[in-house]
Amino acid sequence: MNTAAHLLATTPPQLLPARELMAFTLASHILLVPLGVALPFITLVMHYRGLRKADPVAMLLARRWSAVMAVQFAVGIVTGTVLSFEFGLLWPGMMGRWGDVFGIGFGVEAWAFFLEAILIAIYLYGWRRLKPWTHFWLGVPLPLAALLGAFGIIAANSWMNTPQGFTLDPSGRPVNVSVRQAIFTPMFGPEYWHFVVAMFLTAGYVVAGIYAVGWLRGRRDRYHRLGFTVPFTAAAILTPVQFMLGDSIARSVFHKQPVKFAATEIVWKTDTHVPEYMFGRLQEDGSIKGGLKIPQLDSILAGFSPKTPVTGLSSVPAADRPTATQATIAHWAFDIMVTIGSLLILLALWYGWCWLRHRDLPRSRWFFRCAAVSGVACLLTVECGWITTEVGRQPWIVYQNMRVSEAVTPTAASSLWTMFGIVVTVYVLVFGAFLGVVLKMRSRWRLADADSARASAEGPETDTPYGPRPELAATGTRSGTSPTDQGTGTAFGGDQ
């Protein structure tokens, strides 16, 4: 009997449905995370530009993005809550034994979540009710709350990858917990910054991609130009930074989780002068089928020398390492992530070259076609990053301390499959509602723009949340504002 079949025969039947359910909910939720973490910052950048330059187009974009941010947050509440319940329901073995050690990360994330909900409510409420700069400064803590939430989640995940901050008593239970060590594990720094930059980069490309589609459809007004330029510039600047952070975290995995690194690079035998395989497939006997072989590159990337020894999967027993199939999945996810990242660097360089030479956007339609798909490509890399992290750690749920099979719920497999079907149905409805609401907002905004264009020779971009209300326009006054505020508001235009 081969290794994979033997391991499958010795695992509890509820392990597969529990894994599939967790994978589905995590993969669904993570699609919303880039907007949840980074869209508040991008919105505030546009908001600041609108106030600083008295730019009505920037103000209109900021207000509309804040509406999308609120809808996304509402959907994230549902998917995030389901995930939090699944940790306890599907993996009681882990939470029961280790919850006191790494649960602080989930506590931080929960506090950040409640804080973000309050701040979003204040920010949305303030558009037509607060002084412009007061409103802006009340929104500034929003990105900080989002970063705090990411801090909590990555602290928990990095602990699962490199657990520390405890000792084990004779019965194998953790005691003498150090909260500081449990949070700031060896993988925390590389994981956190790689994750945060990935979220900002992805959100920038997603938002810019929407306006790139409009640009390709002939909407060449300043509204679409500004809506594309600000988020795309931020993403283009972060792309090479993310590539360096990705290299750093891969090297951290090489030192701290050598077996995971071996799975990611499908290295079977410990050796020097190890070649790099692009999209190869690891076989049960350790051979590699297909892919592009680049001699010695894996050793060079790991330690800057072809003489660098790289630990192989065969260095540990079969029960302590990913199967050939799991290693191949992690390897392909990593290679897809690296390939897309490399292409995005080329796209960012194309954009930067044109901007430095002409102070203008590239004129090629191919550039905007690439920009239009860059957001989807980034979402794919986010999924691949989590696949690499989680699948590459198998069979451990707490690295070298607890196996996934030891943590899984005793609930019958049939019940878990039923739960899986229910969750899929609910998520389809939730994401369908999210898409429907966003499309409805888009249609309403287009109608508002068309009405404004017919009513004013200045075009559809003059509506902003600040400025004299229509009923007060005749007197030129507004309650609670100074003459300076009134002047700025007049420049921004009236309410719809």
FIMISE-747928 format. One record per residue (C-alpha): x negated, y, z negated; residue number from 1. Coordinates in nm, 2 decimals. Example, Ala and Ser with C-alpha at 12.3 -4.5 7.8 and 13.67 -1.06 7.14 Angstrom:
residues 2
(atom (-1.23, -0.45, -0.78), 1)
(atom (-1.37, -0.11, -0.71), 2)
end
This chain:
residues 496
(atom (0.00, 0.00, 0.00), 1)
(atom (-0.15, 0.34, 0.09), 2)
(atom (-0.20, 0.62, -0.16), 3)
(atom (0.09, 0.83, -0.07), 4)
(atom (0.34, 0.55, -0.08), 5)
(atom (0.20, 0.43, -0.41), 6)
(atom (0.23, 0.77, -0.57), 7)
(atom (0.58, 0.81, -0.43), 8)
(atom (0.68, 0.47, -0.58), 9)
(atom (0.55, 0.57, -0.92), 10)
(atom (0.72, 0.91, -0.95), 11)
(atom (1.07, 0.96, -1.11), 12)
(atom (1.35, 0.98, -0.85), 13)
(atom (1.46, 1.33, -0.97), 14)
(atom (1.12, 1.48, -0.89), 15)
(atom (1.19, 1.52, -0.52), 16)
(atom (1.53, 1.71, -0.55), 17)
(atom (1.39, 1.92, -0.83), 18)
(atom (1.10, 2.02, -0.62), 19)
(atom (1.31, 2.09, -0.32), 20)
(atom (1.56, 2.30, -0.52), 21)
(atom (1.27, 2.50, -0.68), 22)
(atom (1.10, 2.55, -0.34), 23)
(atom (1.42, 2.67, -0.17), 24)
(atom (1.51, 2.92, -0.44), 25)
(atom (1.15, 3.05, -0.47), 26)
(atom (1.11, 3.08, -0.09), 27)
(atom (1.44, 3.27, -0.07), 28)
(atom (1.37, 3.50, -0.36), 29)
(atom (1.02, 3.59, -0.24), 30)
(atom (1.16, 3.74, 0.08), 31)
(atom (1.31, 4.01, -0.13), 32)
(atom (1.01, 4.07, -0.35), 33)
(atom (0.80, 4.30, -0.11), 34)
(atom (1.09, 4.54, -0.09), 35)
(atom (1.15, 4.52, -0.46), 36)
(atom (0.79, 4.59, -0.55), 37)
(atom (0.69, 4.84, -0.28), 38)
(atom (0.99, 5.01, -0.13), 39)
(atom (1.03, 5.24, -0.44), 40)
(atom (0.68, 5.36, -0.38), 41)
(atom (0.73, 5.41, 0.00), 42)
(atom (1.05, 5.59, -0.07), 43)
(atom (0.89, 5.83, -0.32), 44)
(atom (0.61, 5.90, -0.07), 45)
(atom (0.87, 6.01, 0.18), 46)
(atom (1.06, 6.20, -0.09), 47)
(atom (0.74, 6.39, -0.19), 48)
(atom (0.67, 6.47, 0.17), 49)
(atom (1.03, 6.61, 0.21), 50)
(atom (0.99, 6.83, -0.10), 51)
(atom (0.64, 6.94, -0.03), 52)
(atom (0.69, 7.03, 0.33), 53)
(atom (1.06, 7.12, 0.31), 54)
(atom (1.12, 6.85, 0.56), 55)
(atom (1.49, 6.75, 0.61), 56)
(atom (1.40, 6.44, 0.81), 57)
(atom (1.18, 6.30, 0.54), 58)
(atom (1.45, 6.37, 0.28), 59)
(atom (1.71, 6.20, 0.48), 60)
(atom (1.49, 5.89, 0.53), 61)
(atom (1.41, 5.88, 0.15), 62)
(atom (1.77, 5.89, 0.06), 63)
(atom (1.87, 5.62, 0.30), 64)
(atom (1.58, 5.40, 0.19), 65)
(atom (1.68, 5.44, -0.17), 66)
(atom (2.03, 5.30, -0.08), 67)
(atom (1.87, 5.00, 0.08), 68)
(atom (1.65, 4.96, -0.23), 69)
(atom (1.95, 4.95, -0.45), 70)
(atom (2.13, 4.69, -0.24), 71)
(atom (1.81, 4.48, -0.23), 72)
(atom (1.77, 4.50, -0.61), 73)
(atom (2.13, 4.38, -0.66), 74)
(atom (2.06, 4.07, -0.44), 75)
(atom (1.73, 4.02, -0.62), 76)
(atom (1.92, 4.00, -0.95), 77)
(atom (2.11, 3.70, -0.83), 78)
(atom (1.81, 3.51, -0.68), 79)
(atom (1.58, 3.60, -0.97), 80)
(atom (1.83, 3.50, -1.23), 81)
(atom (1.87, 3.16, -1.07), 82)
(atom (1.49, 3.11, -1.07), 83)
(atom (1.47, 3.19, -1.44), 84)
(atom (1.73, 2.93, -1.52), 85)
(atom (1.56, 2.67, -1.30), 86)
(atom (1.24, 2.69, -1.50), 87)
(atom (1.42, 2.57, -1.81), 88)
(atom (1.67, 2.33, -1.64), 89)
(atom (1.44, 2.17, -1.39), 90)
(atom (1.11, 2.17, -1.58), 91)
(atom (1.20, 2.13, -1.95), 92)
(atom (0.88, 1.94, -2.02), 93)
(atom (0.66, 2.23, -1.93), 94)
(atom (0.87, 2.50, -2.09), 95)
(atom (0.92, 2.29, -2.41), 96)
(atom (0.55, 2.23, -2.46), 97)
(atom (0.39, 2.54, -2.30), 98)
(atom (0.65, 2.81, -2.33), 99)
(atom (0.50, 2.96, -2.64), 100)
(atom (0.17, 3.00, -2.46), 101)
(atom (0.25, 3.15, -2.12), 102)
(atom (0.62, 3.26, -2.18), 103)
(atom (0.50, 3.62, -2.26), 104)
(atom (0.47, 3.68, -1.88), 105)
(atom (0.84, 3.61, -1.83), 106)
(atom (0.92, 3.83, -2.12), 107)
(atom (0.72, 4.12, -1.96), 108)
(atom (0.90, 4.06, -1.63), 109)
(atom (1.24, 4.07, -1.80), 110)
(atom (1.17, 4.40, -1.97), 111)
(atom (1.04, 4.54, -1.64), 112)
(atom (1.35, 4.42, -1.47), 113)
(atom (1.59, 4.60, -1.71), 114)
(atom (1.37, 4.92, -1.70), 115)
(atom (1.38, 4.91, -1.32), 116)
(atom (1.76, 4.87, -1.32), 117)
(atom (1.80, 5.18, -1.53), 118)
(atom (1.55, 5.38, -1.33), 119)
(atom (1.72, 5.29, -1.00), 120)
(atom (2.06, 5.40, -1.14), 121)
(atom (1.91, 5.73, -1.25), 122)
(atom (1.74, 5.78, -0.91), 123)
(atom (2.05, 5.71, -0.71), 124)
(atom (2.27, 5.92, -0.94), 125)
(atom (2.03, 6.22, -0.91), 126)
(atom (2.04, 6.28, -0.54), 127)
(atom (2.32, 6.53, -0.55), 128)
(atom (2.31, 6.62, -0.92), 129)
(atom (1.96, 6.71, -1.02), 130)
(atom (1.71, 6.97, -0.93), 131)
(atom (1.49, 6.84, -0.64), 132)
(atom (1.16, 6.82, -0.83), 133)
(atom (1.33, 6.69, -1.15), 134)
(atom (1.49, 6.42, -0.94), 135)
(atom (1.16, 6.32, -0.78), 136)
(atom (0.97, 6.30, -1.12), 137)
(atom (1.24, 6.09, -1.27), 138)
(atom (1.18, 5.84, -0.98), 139)
(atom (0.80, 5.82, -1.03), 140)
(atom (0.83, 5.55, -1.30), 141)
(atom (1.01, 5.32, -1.05), 142)
(atom (0.70, 5.18, -0.88), 143)
(atom (0.53, 5.14, -1.22), 144)
(atom (0.82, 4.93, -1.34), 145)
(atom (0.80, 4.72, -1.03), 146)
(atom (0.43, 4.67, -1.08), 147)
(atom (0.49, 4.57, -1.44), 148)
(atom (0.74, 4.31, -1.32), 149)
(atom (0.47, 4.17, -1.08), 150)
(atom (0.22, 4.18, -1.37), 151)
(atom (0.45, 3.94, -1.58), 152)
(atom (0.51, 3.69, -1.30), 153)
(atom (0.15, 3.67, -1.19), 154)
(atom (0.03, 3.64, -1.55), 155)
(atom (0.25, 3.33, -1.58), 156)
(atom (0.15, 3.18, -1.25), 157)
(atom (-0.22, 3.25, -1.30), 158)
(atom (-0.20, 3.08, -1.64), 159)
(atom (-0.05, 2.77, -1.47), 160)
(atom (-0.35, 2.77, -1.23), 161)
(atom (-0.62, 2.83, -1.50), 162)
(atom (-0.47, 2.77, -1.84), 163)
(atom (-0.64, 2.90, -2.14), 164)
(atom (-0.57, 3.08, -2.47), 165)
(atom (-0.49, 2.78, -2.69), 166)
(atom (-0.62, 2.47, -2.85), 167)
(atom (-0.45, 2.13, -2.87), 168)
(atom (-0.36, 1.96, -3.19), 169)
(atom (-0.39, 1.58, -3.24), 170)
(atom (-0.05, 1.52, -3.09), 171)
(atom (-0.14, 1.72, -2.77), 172)
(atom (0.06, 2.03, -2.84), 173)
(atom (-0.09, 2.38, -2.81), 174)
(atom (-0.17, 2.57, -3.12), 175)
(atom (-0.38, 2.88, -3.21), 176)
(atom (-0.24, 3.07, -2.91), 177)
(atom (-0.42, 3.39, -2.80), 178)
(atom (-0.18, 3.61, -2.61), 179)
(atom (-0.46, 3.82, -2.45), 180)
(atom (-0.65, 3.51, -2.32), 181)
(atom (-0.32, 3.35, -2.20), 182)
(atom (-0.24, 3.66, -2.00), 183)
(atom (-0.58, 3.76, -1.87), 184)
(atom (-0.69, 3.42, -1.73), 185)
(atom (-0.98, 3.38, -1.48), 186)
(atom (-0.73, 3.38, -1.19), 187)
(atom (-0.52, 3.67, -1.30), 188)
(atom (-0.72, 3.96, -1.15), 189)
(atom (-0.77, 3.80, -0.81), 190)
(atom (-0.41, 3.68, -0.79), 191)
(atom (-0.25, 4.01, -0.91), 192)
(atom (-0.43, 4.24, -0.68), 193)
(atom (-0.39, 4.01, -0.38), 194)
(atom (-0.02, 3.98, -0.46), 195)
(atom (0.04, 4.35, -0.51), 196)
(atom (-0.14, 4.46, -0.20), 197)
(atom (0.04, 4.19, 0.00), 198)
(atom (0.38, 4.33, -0.12), 199)
(atom (0.29, 4.69, -0.03), 200)
(atom (0.15, 4.58, 0.31), 201)
(atom (0.45, 4.36, 0.39), 202)
(atom (0.70, 4.63, 0.29), 203)
(atom (0.52, 4.88, 0.50), 204)
(atom (0.52, 4.66, 0.81), 205)
(atom (0.89, 4.55, 0.75), 206)
(atom (1.01, 4.91, 0.73), 207)
(atom (0.80, 5.03, 1.02), 208)
(atom (0.91, 4.74, 1.23), 209)
(atom (1.27, 4.85, 1.21), 210)
(atom (1.18, 5.19, 1.35), 211)
(atom (0.95, 5.03, 1.61), 212)
(atom (1.26, 4.85, 1.74), 213)
(atom (1.44, 5.18, 1.76), 214)
(atom (1.14, 5.33, 1.94), 215)
(atom (1.15, 5.05, 2.20), 216)
(atom (1.52, 5.11, 2.26), 217)
(atom (1.45, 5.47, 2.35), 218)
(atom (1.51, 5.65, 2.02), 219)
(atom (1.21, 5.88, 2.03), 220)
(atom (1.33, 6.15, 1.80), 221)
(atom (1.14, 6.27, 1.49), 222)
(atom (1.36, 6.06, 1.26), 223)
(atom (1.22, 5.74, 1.41), 224)
(atom (0.87, 5.87, 1.45), 225)
(atom (0.84, 5.97, 1.09), 226)
(atom (1.02, 5.65, 0.97), 227)
(atom (0.76, 5.45, 1.16), 228)
(atom (0.45, 5.65, 1.09), 229)
(atom (0.45, 5.68, 0.71), 230)
(atom (0.50, 5.31, 0.62), 231)
(atom (0.29, 5.18, 0.91), 232)
(atom (0.00, 5.41, 0.81), 233)
(atom (0.01, 5.28, 0.45), 234)
(atom (0.02, 4.92, 0.58), 235)
(atom (-0.26, 4.97, 0.83), 236)
(atom (-0.49, 5.12, 0.56), 237)
(atom (-0.41, 4.82, 0.33), 238)
(atom (-0.46, 4.55, 0.59), 239)
(atom (-0.85, 4.54, 0.58), 240)
(atom (-0.83, 4.58, 0.20), 241)
(atom (-0.61, 4.27, 0.18), 242)
(atom (-0.84, 4.07, 0.40), 243)
(atom (-1.12, 4.14, 0.15), 244)
(atom (-0.90, 4.05, -0.15), 245)
(atom (-0.80, 3.73, 0.03), 246)
(atom (-1.16, 3.64, 0.07), 247)
(atom (-1.22, 3.72, -0.30), 248)
(atom (-0.93, 3.50, -0.42), 249)
(atom (-1.04, 3.21, -0.20), 250)
(atom (-1.39, 3.23, -0.36), 251)
(atom (-1.23, 3.24, -0.70), 252)
(atom (-1.03, 2.92, -0.62), 253)
(atom (-1.36, 2.76, -0.50), 254)
(atom (-1.52, 2.82, -0.84), 255)
(atom (-1.22, 2.78, -1.08), 256)
(atom (-1.01, 2.52, -0.89), 257)
(atom (-1.25, 2.32, -0.67), 258)
(atom (-1.00, 2.04, -0.59), 259)
(atom (-0.74, 2.29, -0.48), 260)
(atom (-1.00, 2.46, -0.26), 261)
(atom (-1.08, 2.11, -0.12), 262)
(atom (-0.72, 2.06, -0.04), 263)
(atom (-0.69, 2.41, 0.12), 264)
(atom (-0.99, 2.34, 0.34), 265)
(atom (-0.92, 1.96, 0.38), 266)
(atom (-1.27, 1.87, 0.26), 267)
(atom (-1.28, 1.49, 0.18), 268)
(atom (-1.64, 1.43, 0.06), 269)
(atom (-1.85, 1.65, -0.16), 270)
(atom (-2.13, 1.78, 0.06), 271)
(atom (-2.33, 2.07, 0.20), 272)
(atom (-2.31, 2.22, 0.55), 273)
(atom (-1.94, 2.15, 0.54), 274)
(atom (-1.75, 2.25, 0.86), 275)
(atom (-1.44, 2.46, 0.88), 276)
(atom (-1.13, 2.31, 1.04), 277)
(atom (-0.86, 2.53, 1.18), 278)
(atom (-0.52, 2.36, 1.18), 279)
(atom (-0.66, 2.00, 1.15), 280)
(atom (-0.47, 1.72, 0.98), 281)
(atom (-0.61, 1.52, 0.69), 282)
(atom (-0.56, 1.14, 0.72), 283)
(atom (-0.52, 0.90, 0.43), 284)
(atom (-0.87, 0.76, 0.49), 285)
(atom (-1.03, 1.10, 0.47), 286)
(atom (-1.07, 1.16, 0.85), 287)
(atom (-0.95, 1.47, 1.01), 288)
(atom (-0.74, 1.46, 1.32), 289)
(atom (-0.70, 1.76, 1.56), 290)
(atom (-0.79, 2.12, 1.49), 291)
(atom (-1.08, 2.33, 1.58), 292)
(atom (-1.41, 2.24, 1.41), 293)
(atom (-1.65, 2.52, 1.33), 294)
(atom (-1.98, 2.37, 1.20), 295)
(atom (-2.11, 2.47, 0.85), 296)
(atom (-1.86, 2.76, 0.82), 297)
(atom (-1.68, 2.63, 0.52), 298)
(atom (-2.00, 2.62, 0.31), 299)
(atom (-2.10, 2.97, 0.44), 300)
(atom (-1.76, 3.12, 0.35), 301)
(atom (-1.77, 2.95, 0.00), 302)
(atom (-2.12, 3.05, -0.10), 303)
(atom (-2.27, 3.26, 0.18), 304)
(atom (-2.51, 2.98, 0.27), 305)
(atom (-2.47, 2.66, 0.48), 306)
(atom (-2.64, 2.48, 0.18), 307)
(atom (-2.36, 2.56, -0.05), 308)
(atom (-2.21, 2.23, -0.18), 309)
(atom (-1.83, 2.21, -0.15), 310)
(atom (-1.64, 1.97, -0.38), 311)
(atom (-1.43, 1.71, -0.19), 312)
(atom (-1.10, 1.56, -0.27), 313)
(atom (-1.25, 1.21, -0.31), 314)
(atom (-1.45, 1.34, -0.61), 315)
(atom (-1.14, 1.29, -0.83), 316)
(atom (-0.90, 0.99, -0.86), 317)
(atom (-0.61, 0.98, -0.62), 318)
(atom (-0.37, 1.05, -0.90), 319)
(atom (-0.54, 1.38, -0.99), 320)
(atom (-0.55, 1.54, -0.64), 321)
(atom (-0.30, 1.64, -0.37), 322)
(atom (-0.20, 1.37, -0.12), 323)
(atom (-0.32, 1.39, 0.24), 324)
(atom (0.01, 1.53, 0.34), 325)
(atom (0.01, 1.79, 0.06), 326)
(atom (-0.34, 1.89, 0.15), 327)
(atom (-0.25, 1.94, 0.51), 328)
(atom (0.05, 2.15, 0.42), 329)
(atom (-0.17, 2.38, 0.20), 330)
(atom (-0.43, 2.39, 0.47), 331)
(atom (-0.19, 2.49, 0.75), 332)
(atom (-0.03, 2.75, 0.52), 333)
(atom (-0.37, 2.90, 0.45), 334)
(atom (-0.47, 2.90, 0.81), 335)
(atom (-0.15, 3.06, 0.92), 336)
(atom (-0.19, 3.33, 0.66), 337)
(atom (-0.55, 3.40, 0.77), 338)
(atom (-0.46, 3.40, 1.14), 339)
(atom (-0.18, 3.65, 1.09), 340)
(atom (-0.40, 3.87, 0.87), 341)
(atom (-0.67, 3.88, 1.14), 342)
(atom (-0.42, 3.98, 1.40), 343)
(atom (-0.28, 4.25, 1.18), 344)
(atom (-0.63, 4.39, 1.14), 345)
(atom (-0.65, 4.42, 1.52), 346)
(atom (-0.31, 4.60, 1.52), 347)
(atom (-0.43, 4.84, 1.24), 348)
(atom (-0.75, 4.91, 1.43), 349)
(atom (-0.55, 4.98, 1.75), 350)
(atom (-0.33, 5.23, 1.56), 351)
(atom (-0.63, 5.39, 1.39), 352)
(atom (-0.82, 5.43, 1.71), 353)
(atom (-0.54, 5.61, 1.89), 354)
(atom (-0.46, 5.83, 1.59), 355)
(atom (-0.83, 5.94, 1.54), 356)
(atom (-0.87, 6.01, 1.92), 357)
(atom (-0.54, 6.17, 2.00), 358)
(atom (-0.37, 6.24, 1.67), 359)
(atom (-0.07, 6.06, 1.81), 360)
(atom (0.09, 5.71, 1.82), 361)
(atom (-0.02, 5.46, 2.07), 362)
(atom (0.17, 5.49, 2.39), 363)
(atom (0.17, 5.13, 2.49), 364)
(atom (0.50, 4.94, 2.45), 365)
(atom (0.30, 4.64, 2.36), 366)
(atom (0.18, 4.81, 2.05), 367)
(atom (0.54, 4.88, 1.94), 368)
(atom (0.64, 4.52, 2.03), 369)
(atom (0.36, 4.39, 1.80), 370)
(atom (0.46, 4.64, 1.53), 371)
(atom (0.82, 4.53, 1.56), 372)
(atom (0.73, 4.17, 1.47), 373)
(atom (0.46, 4.25, 1.22), 374)
(atom (0.71, 4.27, 0.93), 375)
(atom (0.84, 3.92, 1.00), 376)
(atom (0.49, 3.79, 1.04), 377)
(atom (0.40, 3.94, 0.70), 378)
(atom (0.70, 3.77, 0.54), 379)
(atom (0.57, 3.45, 0.68), 380)
(atom (0.23, 3.51, 0.53), 381)
(atom (0.39, 3.57, 0.19), 382)
(atom (0.56, 3.24, 0.21), 383)
(atom (0.24, 3.07, 0.32), 384)
(atom (0.05, 3.23, 0.03), 385)
(atom (0.29, 3.08, -0.23), 386)
(atom (0.28, 2.74, -0.05), 387)
(atom (-0.10, 2.74, -0.07), 388)
(atom (-0.09, 2.83, -0.44), 389)
(atom (0.17, 2.58, -0.54), 390)
(atom (0.11, 2.28, -0.31), 391)
(atom (-0.26, 2.31, -0.34), 392)
(atom (-0.23, 2.27, -0.72), 393)
(atom (-0.05, 1.93, -0.70), 394)
(atom (0.00, 1.70, -0.89), 395)
(atom (-0.05, 1.95, -1.17), 396)
(atom (0.22, 2.19, -1.29), 397)
(atom (-0.03, 2.31, -1.56), 398)
(atom (-0.37, 2.26, -1.40), 399)
(atom (-0.54, 1.96, -1.55), 400)
(atom (-0.31, 1.96, -1.85), 401)
(atom (0.04, 1.85, -1.73), 402)
(atom (0.16, 1.68, -1.42), 403)
(atom (0.47, 1.79, -1.23), 404)
(atom (0.62, 1.44, -1.29), 405)
(atom (0.58, 1.49, -1.67), 406)
(atom (0.76, 1.82, -1.67), 407)
(atom (1.06, 1.73, -1.46), 408)
(atom (1.42, 1.71, -1.60), 409)
(atom (1.57, 1.37, -1.68), 410)
(atom (1.89, 1.48, -1.50), 411)
(atom (2.00, 1.22, -1.24), 412)
(atom (1.88, 1.28, -0.89), 413)
(atom (2.23, 1.28, -0.75), 414)
(atom (2.33, 1.57, -0.97), 415)
(atom (2.02, 1.76, -0.86), 416)
(atom (2.10, 1.71, -0.50), 417)
(atom (2.46, 1.83, -0.56), 418)
(atom (2.31, 2.14, -0.74), 419)
(atom (2.08, 2.19, -0.44), 420)
(atom (2.38, 2.19, -0.20), 421)
(atom (2.57, 2.44, -0.42), 422)
(atom (2.27, 2.67, -0.44), 423)
(atom (2.21, 2.67, -0.07), 424)
(atom (2.58, 2.75, -0.01), 425)
(atom (2.57, 3.04, -0.26), 426)
(atom (2.24, 3.18, -0.12), 427)
(atom (2.38, 3.17, 0.24), 428)
(atom (2.68, 3.37, 0.12), 429)
(atom (2.46, 3.61, -0.08), 430)
(atom (2.21, 3.68, 0.19), 431)
(atom (2.50, 3.70, 0.44), 432)
(atom (2.66, 3.97, 0.22), 433)
(atom (2.32, 4.15, 0.19), 434)
(atom (2.28, 4.16, 0.57), 435)
(atom (2.64, 4.26, 0.62), 436)
(atom (2.61, 4.56, 0.38), 437)
(atom (2.28, 4.67, 0.53), 438)
(atom (2.43, 4.66, 0.88), 439)
(atom (2.74, 4.84, 0.77), 440)
(atom (2.52, 5.12, 0.62), 441)
(atom (2.33, 5.14, 0.95), 442)
(atom (2.65, 5.18, 1.15), 443)
(atom (2.78, 5.44, 0.91), 444)
(atom (2.45, 5.63, 0.93), 445)
(atom (2.46, 5.62, 1.31), 446)
(atom (2.81, 5.76, 1.31), 447)
(atom (2.70, 6.04, 1.07), 448)
(atom (2.41, 6.12, 1.29), 449)
(atom (2.63, 6.14, 1.60), 450)
(atom (2.88, 6.37, 1.42), 451)
(atom (2.60, 6.59, 1.30), 452)
(atom (2.45, 6.60, 1.65), 453)
(atom (2.78, 6.72, 1.79), 454)
(atom (2.82, 6.97, 1.51), 455)
(atom (2.48, 7.13, 1.52), 456)
(atom (2.23, 7.21, 1.79), 457)
(atom (1.95, 7.12, 1.54), 458)
(atom (2.03, 6.75, 1.58), 459)
(atom (2.13, 6.47, 1.35), 460)
(atom (1.83, 6.50, 1.11), 461)
(atom (1.95, 6.81, 0.92), 462)
(atom (2.16, 6.63, 0.66), 463)
(atom (1.98, 6.60, 0.32), 464)
(atom (2.09, 6.55, -0.03), 465)
(atom (1.98, 6.89, -0.15), 466)
(atom (2.09, 7.24, -0.05), 467)
(atom (2.40, 7.45, -0.10), 468)
(atom (2.71, 7.24, -0.11), 469)
(atom (2.97, 7.33, 0.16), 470)
(atom (3.21, 7.49, -0.09), 471)
(atom (2.93, 7.71, -0.23), 472)
(atom (2.76, 7.80, 0.10), 473)
(atom (2.95, 8.12, 0.14), 474)
(atom (2.81, 8.26, -0.19), 475)
(atom (2.46, 8.12, -0.14), 476)
(atom (2.45, 8.01, -0.50), 477)
(atom (2.42, 7.67, -0.66), 478)
(atom (2.47, 7.58, -1.02), 479)
(atom (2.15, 7.50, -1.21), 480)
(atom (1.90, 7.61, -0.94), 481)
(atom (1.66, 7.89, -0.92), 482)
(atom (1.63, 8.12, -0.61), 483)
(atom (1.33, 7.92, -0.50), 484)
(atom (1.53, 7.60, -0.52), 485)
(atom (1.81, 7.77, -0.32), 486)
(atom (1.57, 7.86, -0.05), 487)
(atom (1.44, 7.51, -0.03), 488)
(atom (1.78, 7.37, -0.03), 489)
(atom (1.89, 7.59, 0.26), 490)
(atom (1.60, 7.47, 0.46), 491)
(atom (1.71, 7.11, 0.39), 492)
(atom (2.07, 7.17, 0.51), 493)
(atom (2.40, 7.10, 0.35), 494)
(atom (2.58, 6.78, 0.24), 495)
(atom (2.78, 6.57, 0.48), 496)
end
